[in-house]
Amino acid sequence: MTEQRVLGGVGTEVVFENDRVRIWQLRLAPGEKSAIHEHELDHILIQVQGDKIAALPEPDTAGPYKDYIEAEPIPGSVIYVTPGGIETAFNCGTKPYLEVIVELKD
């Protein structure tokens, strides 16, 4: 029997949405992981706080990051990412992590 994967949201809370954008907050305590999620839209990541964050891509990810990636967030930095990524975010640091994700709708 094959277990079906259940995907969660790309962040922990939607804080705004209209017909052009959806804006999420992603809050992770130290050691906490997000739900496995898929980025179906172009999106912008805005790092707000934290000391270390990682992305754990799924084997079938189609996004730009295929391997485990770990980085030190730079508060205020803005990163544009194309869709297709299937991953889990992991706060591998010692401080709470917060980022804003702006999904761009067609």
Sine and cosine of phi, psi and omega as CSV:
sin_phi,cos_phi,sin_psi,cos_psi,sin_omega,cos_omega
0.00,0.00,0.74,-0.67,0.00,-1.00
-1.00,-0.07,0.77,-0.64,0.04,-1.00
-0.99,0.12,0.76,-0.65,-0.01,-1.00
-1.00,0.05,0.72,-0.69,0.00,-1.00
-0.97,0.24,0.71,-0.71,0.06,-1.00
-0.96,-0.29,0.82,-0.57,-0.02,-1.00
-0.99,-0.13,0.60,-0.80,0.06,-1.00
-0.98,-0.21,-0.16,-0.99,0.03,-1.00
-0.97,0.25,0.30,-0.95,-0.01,-1.00
-0.97,0.25,-0.24,0.97,0.07,-1.00
-0.67,-0.74,-0.10,-1.00,0.00,-1.00
-1.00,-0.02,-0.34,0.94,-0.02,-1.00
-0.38,-0.92,0.73,-0.69,0.15,-0.99
-0.99,0.15,0.83,-0.56,-0.03,-1.00
-0.96,-0.28,-0.24,0.97,0.06,-1.00
-0.28,-0.96,0.59,-0.81,0.09,-1.00
-0.42,-0.91,0.67,-0.74,0.18,-0.98
-0.62,-0.79,-0.28,-0.96,-0.07,-1.00
-0.97,0.26,-0.13,0.99,-0.04,-1.00
-0.93,-0.37,-0.50,0.87,-0.04,-1.00
-0.61,-0.79,0.40,-0.92,0.20,-0.98
-0.77,-0.64,0.79,-0.61,-0.05,-1.00
-0.90,-0.44,0.81,-0.59,0.00,-1.00
-0.92,-0.39,0.41,-0.91,0.32,-0.95
-0.95,-0.32,0.63,-0.78,0.13,-0.99
-0.88,-0.48,0.93,-0.37,0.03,-1.00
-0.90,-0.44,0.81,-0.58,0.02,-1.00
-0.72,-0.69,0.78,-0.62,0.11,-0.99
-0.96,0.28,0.32,-0.95,0.07,-1.00
-0.80,0.59,0.76,-0.66,-0.01,-1.00
0.99,0.12,-0.10,1.00,-0.05,-1.00
-1.00,0.07,0.56,-0.83,0.08,-1.00
-0.92,-0.40,0.51,-0.86,0.13,-0.99
-0.98,0.20,0.13,-0.99,0.18,-0.98
-0.93,0.38,0.44,-0.90,0.17,-0.99
-0.90,0.44,0.75,-0.66,-0.07,-1.00
-0.60,-0.80,0.33,-0.94,0.04,-1.00
-0.87,-0.49,0.74,-0.67,0.06,-1.00
-1.00,0.02,0.97,-0.26,-0.04,-1.00
-1.00,-0.06,-0.13,0.99,-0.05,-1.00
-0.78,-0.63,0.43,-0.90,0.23,-0.97
-0.83,0.56,0.59,-0.81,-0.03,-1.00
-0.48,-0.88,0.33,-0.94,0.01,-1.00
-0.87,-0.50,0.78,-0.62,0.06,-1.00
-0.98,-0.18,0.77,-0.64,0.06,-1.00
-0.87,-0.50,0.94,-0.33,-0.02,-1.00
-0.98,0.20,0.74,-0.67,-0.06,-1.00
-0.94,-0.35,-0.76,0.66,0.00,-1.00
-0.40,-0.92,0.32,-0.95,0.02,-1.00
0.72,-0.69,0.22,-0.98,-0.01,-1.00
-0.88,-0.48,-0.30,0.95,0.07,-1.00
-0.29,-0.96,0.72,-0.69,0.00,-1.00
-0.67,-0.74,0.53,-0.85,0.01,-1.00
-0.72,-0.69,0.40,-0.92,0.13,-0.99
-0.86,-0.51,0.76,-0.64,0.01,-1.00
-0.94,-0.35,1.00,-0.09,-0.04,-1.00
-0.94,0.34,0.54,-0.84,0.11,-0.99
-0.98,0.19,0.42,-0.91,-0.02,-1.00
-0.85,0.53,-0.49,0.87,-0.04,-1.00
-0.99,-0.14,0.30,0.95,0.01,-1.00
-0.87,0.49,0.59,-0.81,0.06,-1.00
-0.90,-0.44,0.18,0.98,-0.01,-1.00
-0.99,0.14,-0.02,-1.00,-0.06,-1.00
-0.95,0.31,-0.32,0.95,-0.04,-1.00
-0.95,-0.31,0.93,-0.37,-0.07,-1.00
-0.99,-0.15,-0.37,0.93,-0.07,-1.00
-0.90,-0.45,0.33,-0.94,0.09,-1.00
-0.77,0.64,0.73,-0.68,0.02,-1.00
-0.73,-0.68,0.69,-0.72,-0.01,-1.00
-0.75,-0.66,0.66,-0.75,-0.05,-1.00
-0.48,-0.88,0.35,-0.94,0.14,-0.99
-1.00,-0.05,0.88,-0.47,0.00,-1.00
-0.88,0.47,0.53,-0.85,0.11,-0.99
-0.90,-0.44,0.97,-0.23,-0.04,-1.00
-0.79,0.62,0.76,-0.65,-0.02,-1.00
1.00,-0.05,-0.16,0.99,0.01,-1.00
-0.96,0.29,0.51,-0.86,-0.06,-1.00
-0.83,-0.56,0.78,-0.62,-0.06,-1.00
-0.79,-0.61,0.83,-0.56,0.07,-1.00
-1.00,-0.01,0.74,-0.67,-0.04,-1.00
-0.74,-0.67,0.70,-0.72,0.06,-1.00
-0.98,0.17,0.32,-0.95,-0.06,-1.00
-0.96,0.26,0.13,-0.99,0.09,-1.00
0.93,-0.37,-0.28,0.96,-0.03,-1.00
-0.94,0.35,0.72,-0.70,0.14,-0.99
-0.85,-0.52,0.89,-0.45,-0.20,-0.98
-0.34,-0.94,0.11,-0.99,0.15,-0.99
-0.83,-0.56,0.73,-0.69,0.12,-0.99
-1.00,0.03,0.60,-0.80,-0.05,-1.00
-0.69,-0.72,0.86,-0.51,0.08,-1.00
-0.99,0.14,0.99,-0.10,-0.02,-1.00
-1.00,-0.04,0.21,0.98,0.01,-1.00
-0.99,-0.12,-0.20,-0.98,-0.02,-1.00
-0.94,-0.34,-0.05,1.00,-0.01,-1.00
-0.89,-0.46,0.42,-0.91,0.10,-1.00
-0.86,0.51,0.58,-0.81,0.00,-1.00
-0.93,-0.36,0.66,-0.75,0.06,-1.00
-0.63,-0.78,0.76,-0.65,0.17,-0.99
-0.64,-0.77,0.37,-0.93,0.08,-1.00
-0.94,-0.33,0.73,-0.69,0.00,-1.00
-0.89,-0.45,0.86,-0.51,0.01,-1.00
-0.95,-0.31,0.95,-0.32,0.05,-1.00
-1.00,0.02,0.72,-0.69,-0.03,-1.00
-0.98,-0.18,0.90,-0.43,0.00,-1.00
-1.00,0.04,0.41,-0.91,0.05,-1.00
-0.94,0.35,0.00,0.00,0.00,0.00
